[in-house]
Amino acid sequence: MKKFFLAAIGLSMLASCQQPAAVENTEKGIRLAYVRIDSLQSQYNYFQELVGELQAEEEKIVVELQRRQQELQTNIELYQQEAPKMTARQREANEADLRRVQQNYLQVEQAAQGQMMQRQNDLTVMMREDMNSAIEVLKEELNLDFILLYEEGGQIIYANDEFDITERMVNMLNENRENPTEEEATEAALEATDSSSAE
């Protein structure tokens, strides 16, 4: 399940990046580097923490949906056993109840799917924003013209390890989360206050 989330988020990030089809050398030369998306996701501690929370939330939703589905199935079986003894009016009332329960189940299932998709999207956006902040620093530090996302089996078929800055970016992302700026710490405190007051 975890691999599914990582793959889905990785694909979303790759799709959102405008990668050049080819990079041609110029007279002054082009300085480029790349980041391995799978390594970045697996080594960025905050991202892994959020993926864990997302999976735990999905597991709760799955358990609840399974419970509702089992309850519906049990009610249907009971109705089928008792239906021959019922009057036409009783059957009609019971069938209406079963349809209402089934409709309610479908609404809950649809809402849960929408909620999980939104959470996945939020996680992708957060990862992208954190990466953009790190890219702003790295491109200046390393004087880079391009920073590419690299994934095995992706559009780039070969990448020289010499240009791999994944570890550097991971370290920067982890340090930024461990030691947030004053502005980020204030934002986090406000978000925590908002979420606790909402509850």
Backbone as a ProteinNet text record, in pm:
[ID]
protein_1_A
[PRIMARY]
MKKFFLAAIGLSMLASCQQPAAVENTEKGIRLAYVRIDSLQSQYNYFQELVGELQAEEEKIVVELQRRQQELQTNIELYQQEAPKMTARQREANEADLRRVQQNYLQVEQAAQGQMMQRQNDLTVMMREDMNSAIEVLKEELNLDFILLYEEGGQIIYANDEFDITERMVNMLNENRENPTEEEATEAALEATDSSSAE
[TERTIARY]
82.7	0	86.5	194.5	283.7	347.3	388.6	450.2	353	221.9	121.6	116.7	115.1	111	233.7	350.6	474.5	475.5	430	428.3	330.3	212.1	110.9	158.5	220.3	268.2	387.4	476.4	592.1	549.1	450.1	400.4	337	263.8	202.3	308.9	416.2	523	595.2	620.1	687.7	601.6	472.5	383.4	376.7	395.2	383.9	512.2	620.1	747.5	760.7	804.3	829	973.2	991.8	1127.5	1159.4	1278.4	1314.3	1337.7	1302.5	1322.6	1470.8	1550	1694.2	1764.4	1888.5	1967.8	2090.4	2103.3	2218.2	2323.5	2448.7	2556.6	2565.5	2598.3	2622.3	2769.3	2811.2	2953	2997.5	2912.9	2953.2	2930.4	2857	2831.3	2706.9	2640.3	2519.8	2550.2	2515.4	2536.7	2403	2401.2	2277.2	2304.2	2198.2	2203.2	2066.9	2056.9	1928.2	1903.3	1776	1732.6	1656.2	1691.8	1620.5	1494.3	1378.8	1252	1225.6	1260.7	1234.6	1319.4	1446	1534.4	1491.4	1450.1	1405.7	1286.7	1189.6	1070.2	1100.9	1187.8	1215.2	1304.2	1382.2	1475.7	1431	1324.3	1274.8	1182.1	1230.6	1162.7	1020.4	1000.9	868.5	769	814.9	729.4	687.6	783.5	753.1	653.7	668.4	576.3	433.2	420.4	288.4	229.2	314.3	266.9	213.8	283.5	238.6	102.4	83.2	-45.6	-156.1	-122.5	-219.3	-260.9	-164.7	-194.6	-280.3	-248.7	-326.9	-471	-486.3	-620.3	-695.4	-624.2	-688.7	-730.2	-646.5	-679.2	-806	-820.2	-940.9	-1064.2	-1049.3	-1161.3	-1200.7	-1100.9	-1127.1	-1200.5	-1155.4	-1219.6	-1365.1	-1388	-1524.3	-1613.9	-1560.3	-1638.2	-1670.3	-1573	-1595.9	-1704	-1700.7	-1802.6	-1941.9	-1951.5	-2081.3	-2129.9	-2035.9	-2071.4	-2121.8	-2053.5	-2094	-2231.5	-2253.5	-2382	-2494.2	-2467.3	-2565.9	-2594.8	-2488.3	-2503.7	-2585.6	-2559.2	-2633.5	-2781.7	-2810.6	-2950.5	-3021.7	-2949.6	-3007.7	-3040.7	-2948.7	-2970.2	-3089.2	-3098.1	-3210.7	-3342.9	-3340.5	-3462.7	-3503.7	-3405.1	-3435	-3495.1	-3449.7	-3503.4	-3646.8	-3670.8	-3800.3	-3904.4	-3858.9	-3950.3	-4071.8	-4056.4	-4174	-4284.9	-4247.3	-4346.9	-4411.6	-4357.4	-4404.7	-4521.5	-4597.6	-4701.7	-4634.6	-4708.1	-4653.3	-4607.2	-4683.9	-4648.4	-4518.9	-4505.1	-4383.2	-4260.8	-4278.1	-4166.3	-4125.1	-4224.4	-4196.6	-4119.5	-4163.4	-4097.2	-3954.1	-3935	-3800.5	-3708.1	-3761.2	-3679.6	-3639.9	-3731.7	-3700.7	-3589.3	-3595.7	-3490.3	-3355.3	-3354.7	-3231.1	-3171.7	-3258.9	-3209.7	-3148.4	-3211	-3159.6	-3022.2	-3009.5	-2880.5	-2774	-2813.1	-2717.6	-2674	-2768.8	-2737.1	-2643.6	-2669.6	-2585.8	-2443	-2432.4	-2300.2	-2224.4	-2293.7	-2229	-2182.9	-2261.2	-2222.5	-2099.1	-2097.5	-1982.3	-1856.7	-1871.1	-1758.2	-1704.4	-1795.3	-1755	-1685.2	-1739.2	-1679.2	-1539.9	-1524.9	-1395.1	-1291.8	-1332.5	-1240.7	-1198	-1294.5	-1263	-1168.5	-1191.2	-1106	-962.7	-947	-812.9	-741.1	-815.4	-754.7	-707.9	-788.9	-751.2	-627.1	-621.2	-504.1	-378.5	-391.7	-278	-231.5	-328.2	-295.8	-225.8	-275	-212.5	-68.1	-46.7	88	181	130.1	209.1	246.2	148	171.5	274.9	262.3	357.7	498.7	512.5	643.6	702	617.7	662.5	708.3	633	669.7	801.5	817.9	944	1061	1038.3	1144.5	1179.5	1077.2	1102.1	1188.2	1161	1242.2	1387.8	1407.3	1543.6	1610.9	1535.4	1589.5	1640.6	1565	1606.9	1745.9	1771.9	1902.9	2009.2	1978.6	2077.4	2120	2027.3	2063.6	2161.1	2147.8	2242.2	2375.9	2369.9	2493.2	2578.6	2511.9	2584.3	2588.5	2530.6	2528.3	2470.7	2349.5	2287.6	2189.9	2185.4	2087.8	1964.2	1983.5	1873.4	1886.9	1772.2	1766.2	1652	1685.7	1587.8	1544.7	1422	1376.2	1407.6	1472.6	1511.9	1442.2	1387.3	1322.8	1360.9	1396.5	1429	1313.1	1343.6	1239.2	1165	1211.4	1145.3	1197.8	1179.6	1217.9	1369.1	1440.1	1586.2	1637.2	1708.5	1748.3	1886.2	1963.9	2093.7	2125.2	2182.7	2223.3	2353.6	2454	2583.6	2570.3	2614.8	2603.2	2672.2	2765.9	2840.1	2745.7	2632.2	2539.4	2418.4	2426.6	2317.1	2326.9	2228.8	2229.6	2118.5	2069.4	1958.7	1993.7	2109.9	2148.3	2156.3	2209	2221.1	2083.2	1990.5	1855.2	1784.4	1799.5	1736.4	1785.5	1916.8	1973.2	1916.5	1903.8	1850.6	1704.5	1625.6	1483.7	1466.8	1544	1533.3	1577.5	1684.8	1732.3	1629.9	1568.5	1468.1	1349.1	1310.4	1196.6	1235.9	1362.2	1408.1	1432.3	1477.2	1506.3	1430	1297.6	1219.3	1255.7	1233.9	1256.7	1150.5	1169.5	1073.2	935.3	933.9	807.8	736.3	811.4	752.3	699.7	773.8	731.3	601.2	589.8	466.8	349.6	373.2	269.1	221.8	316.8	282.6	199.8	237.3	164.1	21.6	5.9	-128.1	-214.3	-153.2	-225.9	-271.2	-182.8	-217.6	-332	-330.1	-436.6	-569.4	-564.2	-685.1	-746.5	-659.9	-710.1	-767.9	-706.3	-757.3	-888.8	-902.8	-1027.3	-1139.9	-1104	-1203.8	-1262.9	-1179.2	-1224.7	-1319.3
-119.8	0	125.2	121.4	237.4	265.7	158.6	176.4	240.2	206.6	265.6	416.6	461.4	604.8	674.6	615.3	676.9	684.1	576.5	575.2	678.3	685.5	780.1	922.8	953.2	1088.8	1119.7	1020.3	1039.8	1068.9	994.5	1016.7	1154.1	1196.6	1329.5	1437.3	1419.3	1519.3	1521.2	1403.5	1397.2	1460.2	1435.1	1490.4	1641.5	1696	1840.6	1914.6	1841.9	1906.2	1921.3	2037.6	2060.3	2019	1897	1849	1867.2	1923.2	1937.5	1800.7	1786.7	1659.2	1630.2	1732.2	1714.1	1840.9	1827.4	1943.2	1949.4	2056.8	2071	2159.2	2123.4	2205.6	2335.9	2442	2570.4	2603.8	2715.5	2752.8	2771.1	2832.1	2854.1	2728.9	2632	2508.4	2521.5	2411.5	2409.2	2327.7	2384.7	2313.7	2255.1	2123.9	2060.9	1955.3	1922.1	1817.2	1750.6	1640.3	1572.6	1520	1492.3	1439.2	1310.7	1205	1077.6	1084.3	1078.9	1097.6	987.7	861.1	752.3	767	803.3	822.5	943.4	1047.9	1169	1137.7	1065.7	1033.6	941	843.4	745.8	802	907.2	959.9	1091.7	1152.1	1276.8	1241.2	1261.7	1213	1265.8	1394.4	1454	1395.2	1374.3	1314.7	1174	1095.1	958.9	960.2	1058.4	1071.5	1097.2	1187.4	1219.1	1101.5	1027.5	908.5	806.1	790	697.8	737.7	869.1	917.9	891.9	914.3	893.6	746.9	657.6	513.7	471.1	525	491.3	537.8	657.3	710.7	623.3	580	495	361.4	304.8	176.6	187.9	300.7	322.1	329.6	401.9	416.8	281.5	201.2	68.4	-19.7	-17	-97.6	-54.4	77.3	128.2	90.4	100.7	63.3	-86	-166.4	-311.3	-344.1	-272.3	-293.6	-260.2	-145.5	-103.8	-201.7	-247.6	-341.4	-473.5	-520.8	-646.1	-632.3	-515.9	-488.2	-488.8	-426.8	-423.5	-565.1	-643.1	-781	-865.4	-847.3	-920.4	-884.3	-754.1	-708.7	-765.4	-771.7	-827.3	-975.2	-1049.1	-1192.3	-1216.5	-1132.3	-1144.5	-1116.6	-1014.9	-980.5	-1097.4	-1154.9	-1266.2	-1385	-1407.8	-1518.5	-1490.4	-1363.3	-1327	-1285	-1249.9	-1196	-1284.5	-1417	-1501.4	-1490.6	-1455.3	-1446.3	-1308	-1210.5	-1072.4	-1045.3	-941.9	-892.3	-806.9	-774.4	-691.3	-556	-499.9	-369.1	-377.9	-483.4	-503.3	-520.4	-598.9	-617.8	-484.9	-406.6	-276.6	-185.8	-184.8	-100.3	-147.4	-278.6	-333.4	-306.2	-320.7	-294.7	-147.3	-59.9	84.6	113.1	48.4	65	16.5	-98.9	-155	-64	-8.5	83.3	208	256.9	375.7	347.5	230.7	192.5	177	114.2	95.7	230.1	321.9	455.4	529.6	514.5	578.6	524	391.2	327.5	382.8	393.7	444.2	588.5	669.4	808.9	816.9	731.9	729.5	685.2	582.4	531	638.8	709	814.1	928.4	967.5	1074.8	1035.4	908.7	859.8	862.4	819.9	822.5	965.2	1057.7	1198.8	1254.9	1218	1265.2	1214.9	1086.1	1031.3	1093.1	1117.5	1181.3	1322.3	1394.7	1530.3	1527.7	1432.5	1422.2	1389.5	1299.5	1266.8	1390	1465.3	1587.4	1688.5	1702.7	1795	1754.6	1623.6	1572.8	1601.5	1584	1613.1	1760.6	1847.1	1992.1	2030.3	1972.4	2002.7	1963.7	1842.6	1794.4	1886.8	1927.9	2014.9	2151	2205.7	2335.2	2325.4	2216.3	2198	2183.8	2108.3	2091.8	2225.2	2304.3	2433.9	2524.5	2520.8	2601.5	2556	2422.5	2369.2	2398.7	2391.2	2417.5	2560.4	2655.5	2796.4	2814	2741.5	2751.7	2676.9	2553.7	2469.7	2526.2	2581.3	2632.3	2748.6	2827.8	2938.3	2885.6	2794.6	2739.9	2668.6	2592.1	2510	2573.8	2691.8	2763.3	2674.8	2625.5	2529.4	2597.7	2545.5	2591.3	2501.4	2372.2	2276	2183	2152.3	2044.4	1953.9	1829.7	1735.8	1634.9	1585.1	1472.8	1345.6	1250.5	1126.5	1009.5	922.4	801.2	686.2	571.1	453.1	421.1	401.9	372.3	494.6	614.4	737.2	787.2	917.5	976.1	985.7	1000.6	1006.1	862.9	817.1	675.5	651.5	757.7	741.2	869.8	854.1	970.8	939	1024.4	1010.1	1047.7	957.4	980.9	1109.9	1156.9	1278.6	1399.5	1393.4	1506.3	1483.5	1377.8	1343	1428.8	1515.9	1601.5	1561.1	1436.7	1390.8	1399.6	1348.2	1346	1486.9	1575.3	1714.8	1776.6	1748.6	1802.2	1739.3	1607.5	1538.7	1598.1	1616.7	1674.1	1812.9	1891.7	2026.8	2023.2	1935.8	1924.9	1879.4	1778.1	1728.3	1833.9	1906.4	2012.6	2125	2160.5	2267.4	2231	2101.8	2058.6	2048.6	2010.2	1999.4	2136.7	2231.2	2366.6	2468.7	2479.3	2571.5	2717	2802.1	2945.2	2997.1	3117.8	3176.7	3188.4	3226.2	3241.3	3106.9	3000.6	2866.5	2815.2	2841.8	2797.4	2866.6	2995.9	3070.6	3014.3	2986.3	2927.6	2794.2	2708.4	2576.1	2589.4	2685.1	2706.9	2752.8	2841.3	2888.8	2775.6	2690.2	2576	2480.3	2456.4	2366.7	2424.3	2557.7	2624.2	2615.1	2639	2631.5	2491.4	2388.4	2251.3	2207.6	2252.5	2214.8	2286.4	2412.2	2484.4	2430.2	2376.5	2315.9	2190.1	2118.1	1994.7	2025.9
0	0	0	80.7	88.8	-45.4	-115.8	-247.7	-344.3	-328.6	-416.2	-397.3	-271.2	-243.8	-299.6	-274.6	-323	-474.4	-538.5	-685.1	-737.7	-676.6	-723.7	-707.6	-594.2	-569.8	-658.4	-676.7	-764.7	-906.4	-956.2	-1092	-1104.5	-999.5	-1003.1	-1012.3	-936.4	-937.6	-1071.5	-1126	-1256.1	-1364.5	-1357.2	-1459	-1450	-1327.1	-1310.5	-1348.3	-1372.7	-1406.7	-1557.5	-1600.2	-1742.3	-1770.4	-1817.8	-1845.4	-1993	-2025.3	-2166.2	-2228.7	-2354.9	-2423.9	-2439.2	-2458	-2472.9	-2429.4	-2384.3	-2343.9	-2432.8	-2506.2	-2596.5	-2531.9	-2553.2	-2501.1	-2579.7	-2509.9	-2575.4	-2559.9	-2617.4	-2609.1	-2465.5	-2384.7	-2245.1	-2160.8	-2214.6	-2140.8	-2053.5	-2033.8	-1949.7	-1825.8	-1712	-1586.4	-1541.8	-1529.4	-1485.3	-1379.6	-1308	-1206.2	-1204.1	-1130.8	-1123.9	-983.6	-957.6	-828.2	-854.5	-783	-795.4	-710	-777.1	-706.4	-603.9	-635.6	-540.9	-414.9	-432.4	-316.7	-234.5	-303.3	-233.7	-144.1	-198.6	-121.1	-3.5	-26.3	79.8	190.4	160.5	259.2	322.4	266.9	324.3	440.8	562.4	682.8	698.1	674.4	692.1	591.7	469.4	366.7	409.6	459	504	620.5	707.8	821.3	771.8	674.2	620.2	542.9	470.2	398.5	499.5	611	716.5	771	793.6	843.1	740.9	615.1	507.3	499.1	513.6	508.5	627.2	745.8	864.9	848.2	789.5	764.5	664.2	560.2	459	520.2	606.2	668.9	753.9	825.5	906.7	817.2	705.7	612.2	553.9	516.9	458.5	559.6	685.5	790.1	808.4	810.2	827.8	709.4	588.4	469.9	468.9	509.4	515.9	619.3	732.2	836.3	783.1	714.8	659.2	552	469.8	363.5	421.7	525.5	590.7	655.7	716.3	779.6	674.9	561.7	453.1	402.7	384.6	335.2	432.7	562.7	666.1	660.9	645.5	638	515.1	404	280.5	300.2	361.6	384.7	478.8	584	677.7	606.5	522.5	448.5	356.9	288.1	196.6	271	394.4	474.7	521.2	557.6	615.7	512.5	391.6	289.4	262.1	252.2	222.9	328.5	451.9	560.6	568.5	491.7	501.9	408	446.6	357	249.3	145.2	36.4	89.5	182.8	239.6	320.9	399.6	480.1	389	281.9	187.3	125.8	88.4	26.5	122.5	248.2	349	372.7	382.9	405.4	287.1	167.1	47.4	38.4	78.7	79.8	180.3	296.5	398.6	346.3	280.8	227.1	119.3	33.9	-69.5	-6.3	100.8	170	232	295.5	356.3	248.1	135.6	25.7	-32.9	-49.1	-101.7	-6.8	122.1	223.3	216.6	198.8	187.8	67.5	-46.7	-168.7	-151.8	-80.7	-55.3	33.6	137.4	228.8	153.6	68.9	-9.1	-102.8	-171.2	-264.9	-191.4	-76.2	3.1	50.7	91.9	139.4	26.9	-93.1	-207.5	-240	-236.5	-262.3	-158.7	-32.5	76.8	59.9	23.8	7.1	-113	-219.9	-336.9	-303.2	-224.3	-184.2	-95.8	-3.3	84.5	4.7	-94.2	-180.8	-256.7	-308.4	-382	-291.4	-167.8	-72.3	-44.1	-33	-5.9	-124.1	-245.1	-365.5	-371.5	-341.4	-343.6	-238.6	-117.9	-11.3	-52.1	-110.1	-153	-259	-352.2	-460.6	-406.9	-310.6	-251.9	-176.3	-99.5	-25.7	-122.2	-230.9	-331.2	-396.8	-429.1	-493.1	-405.4	-273.1	-180.1	-182.3	-182.6	-185.7	-319.8	-428.4	-561.9	-571.8	-514.5	-518.5	-458.8	-349.7	-283.4	-363.5	-403.2	-471.7	-606.6	-681.2	-814.2	-802.5	-693.4	-671.3	-620.5	-524.1	-465.4	-569.8	-657.1	-754.5	-893.7	-905.9	-1033.6	-1145.4	-1122.9	-1215.7	-1311.7	-1433.4	-1532.5	-1532.8	-1504.5	-1502.4	-1381.7	-1320.3	-1221.4	-1267.4	-1299.1	-1353.5	-1247.6	-1262.1	-1180.7	-1257.1	-1191	-1257.9	-1191.9	-1274.1	-1223.3	-1314.6	-1255.3	-1335	-1429	-1556.3	-1652.9	-1701.9	-1661.6	-1703.4	-1836.9	-1862.9	-1990.7	-2007.6	-1897.6	-1904.7	-1896.3	-1997.2	-1998.8	-1937.7	-1914.8	-1848.7	-1773.5	-1655.7	-1577.2	-1505.7	-1525.1	-1460.5	-1312.8	-1223.4	-1079.1	-1034.8	-1113	-1079	-1066.8	-1138.6	-1139.2	-1047.4	-965.6	-874.1	-747.1	-723.8	-604.1	-506.9	-521.1	-436.7	-288.7	-251.5	-110.1	-53.2	-134.3	-89.4	-66.6	-159.6	-144.4	-25.6	-8.3	104.8	236.5	247.6	370	397.1	291.6	305.8	349.9	288.4	324.1	469.1	508.9	646.7	747.5	716.4	806.4	816.4	703.7	704.6	792.1	792.5	875	1022.5	1047.6	1186.2	1247.3	1164.2	1211.8	1127.2	1147.7	1065	1094	994.8	1015.3	1111.6	1160.8	1254.9	1190.3	1062.2	988.9	974.8	942.1	927.5	1061.2	1169	1301.5	1341.3	1309.8	1338.7	1258.9	1130.3	1044.3	1100.4	1140	1193.7	1321.2	1406.6	1531.3	1502.8	1404.1	1366.9	1311.9	1226.8	1170.4	1279.2	1378.2	1489.6	1571.1	1592.6	1667.1	1591.9	1459.1	1376.8	1378.6	1363.9	1358.9	1493.9	1606.7	1738.9	1769.3	1725	1748.4	1661.6	1543.4	1453	1513.3	1588.1	1652.4	1766.2
[MASK]
+++++++++++++++++++++++++++++++++++++++++++++++++++++++++++++++++++++++++++++++++++++++++++++++++++++++++++++++++++++++++++++++++++++++++++++++++++++++++++++++++++++++++++++++++++++++++++++++++++++++

